[in-house]
Structures are given as structure tokens and as C-alpha cells.
Amino acid sequence: MIFKSISEDLNISKNDFFYLFILTVFSILITYTLISFNQVLGIYCSDVFIYLSNSLVFAGYQSSILYLYLSPVICILTAILFKLGFLSEASLYLVTGVFCIFANIGIYVLLKNKFSSLLSICGAFLFGSFSLTLLWWANGTLDVPAVALSIWTIIFTILAVDKDSKYYMIAIPLFVLAVFTRYTALFLLPLILLYYLSKHDFFTNLDLLIRTRQEFSKKLKSYIKSEEFRNILKSCAIAF
């Protein structure tokens, strides 16, 4: 029932699952091909050495290179594979590759909010085929994983603001994960705030604050008692 409710809010029908299946297969094939290619090519980005070193430390191994102040999410996930015995750069490629698959699916879901299934899958195929995307796809860097989490943050923020505030409990933790995947994801915060304010009569409330503070105070108290505000507080508690 919960899954059905979310799919309805995402505007995903039964027909969309066929497109999502095709897109998932397409994304998996690209990921497999690029992981194989990167293993043959070798590590060509110096950042990948740092992420592998951090992953070793998180897995309990010794390392002479320590940059633990860098975004930890991908390194922690890679460390789990290291602990399971998969001690290779392929583990890092696999972790980042999985996020790339979710990024492609996220593009489809985001576009489906406004466009048809055909246009949405075309957009997702384009995203997964751009040379800029493929350059960083499943190569051990943090760029596409951060984009993936940012896309899903945007999706659930739209749902939370437009349809049901319960989705803040997904959107805000995803945003925190995006930030700790790559700190530049913080640039997403102004976008989220602008969308939120645009749907909550920001200028009307600002006018009330300037002209009739008593009326603004009543409106603020009413909002603090609202379910939306409670869900935002719960979401922050979950995330932090």
C-alpha cells in the first residue's frame, strides 16, 4: 500500500514500469561496460586513490594517506565491501556505478512529473549518454553519486511541498546524504528553499510581517501547530 501510494504521487503508472525496466537494463549495461573499461584503463583520477585510502581506513586497514575530512558516504559503503573481502578498486567502481543507475532512474521519475513516459525515457537516455556523464560514470569519483542523491532529493521535495508533507522525512535525509557524498551538494539548499517559499506565499507573508505583525504572528503560530511543520522537525531529527 505504501509503495502504491508513493508511485501514484510520483505519477508512475503500470505502463511506466516497462519503461523503467528498459532504462534499468540500459543503465546496468553502461555501468558494467564502464567498470570493465576502467579496470583495464586503471585509475586515471588522483582523487580515486584518496577515496580508496579512506575506504581502507574505514574498513580497519592501515593507510599512509589520510583525508578523512572529505565526503565519507561513498568511502563507508566501499569499506563494507572491503570488509566482505572484495579488496579491489572494482568495489569503489561498483558503489559509484549503483548510484549512477539510480541517477538515471531518478531523471526519468523527475521528468515524468511533467512529461509523458516517452519524453521522460528519452530524457533519461540522453542523460545517460552525455559524454560529460559517461566520463564520471562508475569511475570511483563522487560527482554522479552526488547528482543521483540530489535528483531524488528534488523529487521528494516537490512531493513534500505539493502533495504530502510526510515526504519531508525522505527528502531531508536524502539531502543530508547528498551533502556528505559531495559537499558541493549544499548548493541545492537555496533551490529547495526557493521552491518551498514560492509555494507558501512568501511575499504575502513578508507584507504581513511589515504591515500587520499581529496577523503575521497568528499565521506563524498556526503554521507551527501544523502537520507540515511537525513533519519537517521529525525529518530533521531523522537526518541529524
C-alpha positions as CSV (number, residue, x, y, z in Angstrom):
1,M,0.0,0.0,0.0
2,I,2.8,2.4,0.9
3,F,4.6,1.6,-2.4
4,K,1.3,2.1,-4.4
5,S,0.8,5.5,-2.7
6,I,4.3,6.7,-3.5
7,S,4.1,5.5,-7.1
8,E,0.8,7.3,-7.5
9,D,2.2,10.5,-6.0
10,L,5.2,10.2,-8.4
11,N,2.8,9.9,-11.3
12,I,4.2,6.4,-12.1
13,S,1.6,4.1,-13.6
14,K,1.8,0.4,-14.5
15,N,2.9,1.3,-18.0
16,D,5.9,3.2,-16.7
17,F,7.3,0.1,-15.1
18,F,8.0,-1.3,-18.6
19,Y,10.0,1.9,-19.4
20,L,11.7,1.8,-16.1
21,F,12.7,-1.8,-16.8
22,I,14.3,-0.9,-20.1
23,L,16.0,2.1,-18.6
24,T,17.4,-0.1,-15.7
25,V,18.8,-2.7,-18.1
26,F,20.3,0.2,-20.2
27,S,21.9,1.7,-17.1
28,I,23.2,-1.7,-15.8
29,L,24.8,-2.4,-19.2
30,I,26.5,1.0,-19.3
31,T,27.7,0.5,-15.7
32,Y,29.1,-3.0,-16.4
33,T,30.9,-1.8,-19.6
34,L,32.4,1.2,-17.9
35,I,33.6,-0.7,-14.8
36,S,35.3,-3.2,-17.1
37,F,36.8,-0.4,-19.1
38,N,38.0,1.5,-16.0
39,Q,39.6,-1.7,-14.7
40,V,41.6,-2.2,-17.9
41,L,42.4,1.5,-18.1
42,G,43.5,1.8,-14.5
43,I,43.0,4.7,-12.1
44,Y,43.4,8.0,-14.0
45,C,42.0,10.4,-11.4
46,S,44.1,11.1,-8.4
47,D,41.0,11.6,-6.2
48,V,40.2,7.9,-6.6
49,F,43.4,7.0,-4.7
50,I,42.3,9.2,-1.8
51,Y,38.8,7.6,-1.7
52,L,40.3,4.1,-1.8
53,S,42.7,5.1,1.0
54,N,39.8,6.5,3.1
55,S,37.8,3.3,2.4
56,L,40.7,1.2,3.7
57,V,40.8,3.2,6.9
58,F,37.0,2.8,7.4
59,A,37.4,-0.9,6.8
60,G,40.0,-1.1,9.6
61,Y,43.2,-1.2,7.5
62,Q,46.3,0.9,7.8
63,S,46.9,3.7,5.3
64,S,49.6,6.4,5.0
65,I,47.3,8.7,3.1
66,L,44.5,10.2,5.3
67,Y,41.9,12.7,4.1
68,L,39.1,11.8,6.4
69,Y,37.6,15.3,6.2
70,L,36.4,14.5,2.7
71,S,32.8,13.4,2.0
72,P,32.5,9.9,3.7
73,V,29.4,8.3,2.3
74,I,30.9,6.5,-0.7
75,C,34.0,5.6,1.2
76,I,32.0,4.0,4.0
77,L,29.9,2.0,1.5
78,T,33.1,0.8,-0.2
79,A,34.6,-0.1,3.2
80,I,31.7,-2.5,3.7
81,L,32.7,-4.4,0.5
82,F,36.3,-4.3,1.6
83,K,35.3,-6.0,4.9
84,L,33.4,-8.6,2.9
85,G,36.7,-9.5,1.2
86,F,36.3,-7.6,-2.1
87,L,39.6,-5.7,-1.6
88,S,39.9,-4.0,-5.0
89,E,39.3,-0.7,-6.8
90,A,36.4,-2.5,-8.5
91,S,34.5,-2.2,-5.2
92,L,34.6,1.6,-5.5
93,Y,33.6,1.4,-9.1
94,L,30.7,-0.8,-8.2
95,V,29.4,1.5,-5.4
96,T,29.6,4.6,-7.6
97,G,28.1,2.7,-10.5
98,V,25.0,1.7,-8.5
99,F,24.4,5.4,-7.7
100,C,24.7,6.2,-11.4
101,I,21.9,3.7,-12.1
102,F,19.7,5.4,-9.5
103,A,20.6,8.8,-11.1
104,N,19.3,7.7,-14.5
105,I,16.1,6.3,-12.9
106,G,15.7,9.5,-11.0
107,I,15.9,11.6,-14.1
108,Y,13.0,9.5,-15.6
109,V,10.9,9.9,-12.4
110,L,11.6,13.7,-12.2
111,L,10.7,14.2,-15.9
112,K,7.6,12.0,-15.6
113,N,6.2,14.6,-13.1
114,K,5.6,17.0,-16.1
115,F,6.1,15.0,-19.3
116,S,4.9,11.8,-21.0
117,S,6.6,8.4,-20.5
118,L,8.2,8.6,-23.9
119,L,9.7,12.0,-23.4
120,S,10.8,11.0,-19.9
121,I,12.7,7.9,-21.1
122,C,14.2,9.9,-24.0
123,G,15.5,12.5,-21.4
124,A,16.9,9.7,-19.2
125,F,18.6,8.1,-22.2
126,L,20.1,11.4,-23.1
127,F,21.4,12.0,-19.5
128,G,23.0,8.5,-19.5
129,S,24.6,9.1,-22.9
130,F,26.1,12.5,-22.5
131,S,29.9,12.4,-22.7
132,L,30.2,14.5,-19.5
133,T,28.1,12.0,-17.6
134,L,29.9,9.0,-19.0
135,L,33.3,10.5,-18.2
136,W,32.5,10.3,-14.5
137,W,30.2,7.2,-14.6
138,A,31.3,4.4,-12.3
139,N,34.9,5.6,-12.2
140,G,35.2,5.9,-8.5
141,T,34.6,9.7,-8.3
142,L,31.8,11.3,-6.3
143,D,30.2,13.6,-8.9
144,V,27.5,11.3,-10.3
145,P,26.6,9.8,-6.9
146,A,26.0,13.3,-5.5
147,V,23.9,14.2,-8.6
148,A,21.9,11.0,-8.0
149,L,21.0,11.8,-4.4
150,S,20.4,15.5,-5.4
151,I,17.9,14.3,-8.1
152,W,16.0,12.2,-5.6
153,T,16.1,15.0,-3.0
154,I,14.4,17.3,-5.6
155,I,11.8,14.6,-6.4
156,F,10.7,14.1,-2.8
157,T,10.9,17.8,-2.0
158,I,8.4,18.5,-4.8
159,L,6.2,15.8,-3.4
160,A,6.5,17.1,0.2
161,V,5.7,20.7,-0.8
162,D,3.0,19.9,-3.4
163,K,1.3,16.8,-2.2
164,D,2.1,15.4,1.3
165,S,4.4,16.8,3.9
166,K,5.3,13.2,5.0
167,Y,7.8,13.1,2.1
168,Y,10.0,15.6,4.0
169,M,11.0,12.5,6.0
170,I,12.6,11.2,2.8
171,A,13.7,14.4,1.2
172,I,15.7,15.9,4.1
173,P,17.7,12.7,5.0
174,L,18.4,12.4,1.3
175,F,19.7,16.0,1.2
176,V,22.0,15.3,4.1
177,L,23.3,12.1,2.4
178,A,23.9,14.2,-0.8
179,V,25.9,16.7,1.2
180,F,28.0,14.0,2.8
181,T,28.5,12.4,-0.6
182,R,29.9,15.6,-2.0
183,Y,29.9,18.8,-0.1
184,T,29.0,20.9,-3.1
185,A,25.5,19.4,-2.9
186,L,24.9,22.2,-0.4
187,F,24.3,24.4,-3.4
188,L,21.0,22.5,-3.6
189,L,19.8,24.2,-0.4
190,P,18.9,27.6,-2.0
191,L,16.9,25.8,-4.7
192,I,14.9,23.9,-2.1
193,L,14.2,27.0,0.0
194,L,13.1,29.0,-3.1
195,Y,10.7,26.2,-4.2
196,Y,9.4,25.9,-0.6
197,L,8.9,29.7,-0.3
198,S,7.3,30.0,-3.7
199,K,4.6,27.6,-2.6
200,H,4.0,29.3,0.7
201,D,3.1,32.9,-0.3
202,F,6.5,34.3,0.8
203,F,5.8,37.8,-0.4
204,T,2.3,37.9,1.1
205,N,3.7,36.7,4.5
206,L,6.5,39.3,4.2
207,D,4.0,42.0,3.6
208,L,2.1,40.9,6.7
209,L,5.3,41.0,8.7
210,I,5.9,44.6,7.6
211,R,2.3,45.9,7.9
212,T,0.4,43.9,10.4
213,R,2.7,42.0,12.7
214,Q,-0.2,40.7,14.8
215,E,-1.8,39.0,11.8
216,F,1.6,37.6,10.9
217,S,2.1,36.3,14.5
218,K,-1.2,34.4,14.3
219,K,-0.3,32.9,11.0
220,L,3.1,31.8,12.3
221,K,1.5,30.2,15.4
222,S,-0.9,28.4,13.2
223,Y,1.9,27.1,11.0
224,I,3.9,25.9,14.0
225,K,0.9,23.8,15.0
226,S,0.5,22.4,11.5
227,E,1.3,18.8,10.5
228,E,3.8,20.1,7.9
229,F,5.9,21.8,10.5
230,R,5.9,18.7,12.7
231,N,6.9,16.5,9.7
232,I,9.8,18.9,9.0
233,L,11.0,18.7,12.6
234,K,10.7,14.9,12.5
235,S,12.7,14.8,9.3
236,C,15.5,16.9,10.7
237,A,15.6,14.6,13.8
238,I,15.9,11.6,11.5
239,A,18.5,13.2,9.3
240,F,20.8,14.6,12.1
